[in-house]
Amino acid sequence: METQAVTIQIFGRTLKFNCPVDEVEALNSAAKDLDERLTNLREKSPQVNSDQLIITAALNISYELSKEKQKSNEFSDRLKMLQQLLDSALNTNN
């Protein structure tokens, strides 16, 4: 897999990563999102130190991810139920 060196800016810090070429755009987008989140947190809580802001942002992202996983699992369960209902209906008609 071919990689590319990528430089990103997050919260005033320059970071360099090697990234698969086809993931560069996603990495840049994620870095932009994280930078915006940290900037917004800084504006809301200017007295909080950078480490606390970074941990808060990470916790918020983790919470959002867990909620999305829960929604995905619920959706998957519903699809399985509908598939079983369809299979049952098709088997009843045969």
N, C-alpha and C positions, 0 to 999 in steps of 0.2 A: 504494500500500500504506500503510495507516494505521499510524503508530508511536505508541509511548507512552514517556514518560520513566520510567525504572526506576532506583531507588536500591538498591544491594546493598552488603553488608558482606563483605569478604574480608580475613582476617588482620588485623583491627583497622582496616582502611581503608575509608572510604566512597567508593564509586564510582558515578557516574551515567552511564547509557547511554540512547540512544534505541533502541528495540527494536520490531520488528513486533509488533502486538498479539497475534497468535496464537503468538508465540514467548516471551512474558513468563514463562510457567510454566517453560519449558525453561531460560531464562536463570537464573531463580532457583534451579532445581535444580542447574544446573552450578556456580553460585556457591557453593551450600551444599556440594557435593561438593569443590570446590577448597579451601574454607575448612577442611573436615574433614581433608583430606589435609595441608594446611599445618600445622594444629594437631597432627596425629599426628607429622609430621616434627619439629616443634619439641619435642615431648615426648621423642622418641627422641634428638635431637641439640640440646640447649639451647645449646651453645656455638657452633653454626653461625649465621652471619649471615642475615638475611632474604633477601637477594638469592640466596644459595646455596640456601636452602630453596625459593625460588620456581623457580629453575632446575632443581633436583632434581625437584620436583613436575611441572614441564613435561616433563622428560625421561621420567619414569615414565608420564605420560599418553600421550606420543608413542609410547613403547614398547608400551603396551597397545593403542593404536590400530593400530600396524603389525601386531601379532599378530592382531588381529581382522580386519584387511584380508586377511592371509594365509589365515586360516581361511575367510573369505568367498570368496576366489579358489579355494581348494581345493574348497569346496562347489560353486561354480559349475562348475568343471572336472568334478566327479563328475556333476553334473546333465547337462552336455553329453554326457558319455560314455554315461550311461543313455539319454538321448534318441536318440543314435546307435544304440545297441543295440536299442532299441524300433523305430526306423525300419527298421533292417536286418531284424529279425524280421518285421515287418509286410510288408516288401517281398519277403521270401523266401516267405511264405505266399501271395502273390498270384500 
